[in-house]
Amino acid sequence: MKQFPAFFFVCITMFFVLSCAGVDPSKKYPYMVANADPVSAGMIEVGFDRMGLSRSGKLNKVEVEVIFYPRLNSAALEFRYETVKYRQFWDATGRVQFANALERYKQDRAARVLIQKYNKTRAVYGKVKGRAEWETFRFSKVRISHPVIELGYRFRGETPLFTTLMRSAKEEDTGSSENMESRQITMYFTRAQADELVKLFNQEYLMGLLPVNNKEPVPAIPADDGYYDD
């Protein structure tokens, strides 16, 4: 069999190396705003349901980290829910929807037109196309689903709270017989907490976190005095 010169194989290897190096990352990440690694945007406190308690019971207060993914132009809320680690992604459109929904909630609250019928109020301010990642253990498989996130409010006792309801959704088809579903999770926000998340969701603020800028984080807004006590 005729032998190829050694330098031919070297040329082929270099061709593939250079081809891979020349791949445009914007083709892989169509919504990319910067070719940079994820960066923490800040921490917020959010309320979650406690297992086995009624809607009038106390909430679990959980620290949630907001992480900006520049290549996806998404901000992920990272938290643990019943021992499972979740990342709930909000793209640019979803973040604007969250801010607009909060403003509508504030207006309705100020007008005292909120009602205690959660089946009618849980998505009263719209729905967002979401993405969720979750893993049971640190080195376990990362599972992905695309749940709908509903924007609304819910009363806890006599107090209304702004809410996001992430519906359960089937895991992306991986060709495995072990596909699971992400959990249905409700997050409860006081106005001050939701205001803080809006600030962390702000596109200009998130872009300012990247290495090319040195902007200071936006300070939190104190709770306002309203008709209800948060």
NORKA-V84228 format. One record per run of one state. SS is the DSSP state (~ for helix, > for strand, _ for the rest). FROM is the first residue (numbers start at 1). TO is the last residue. If there is no record, write none. Layout:
# NORKA-V84228
ss=<SS & SS>
from=<FROM & FROM>
to=<TO & TO>
This chain:
# NORKA-V84228
ss=<_ & ~ & _ & ~ & _ & > & _ & > & _ & > & _ & > & ~ & _ & ~ & _ & > & _ & > & _ & > & _ & > & _ & > & _ & > & _ & > & _ & > & _ & ~ & _ & ~ & _>
from=<1 & 6 & 22 & 25 & 29 & 39 & 49 & 60 & 70 & 74 & 82 & 84 & 92 & 111 & 118 & 122 & 127 & 130 & 131 & 136 & 143 & 146 & 148 & 157 & 159 & 167 & 169 & 172 & 181 & 183 & 185 & 190 & 191 & 202 & 203 & 209>
to=<5 & 21 & 24 & 28 & 38 & 48 & 59 & 69 & 73 & 81 & 83 & 91 & 110 & 117 & 121 & 126 & 129 & 130 & 135 & 142 & 145 & 147 & 156 & 158 & 166 & 168 & 171 & 180 & 182 & 184 & 189 & 190 & 201 & 202 & 208 & 230>
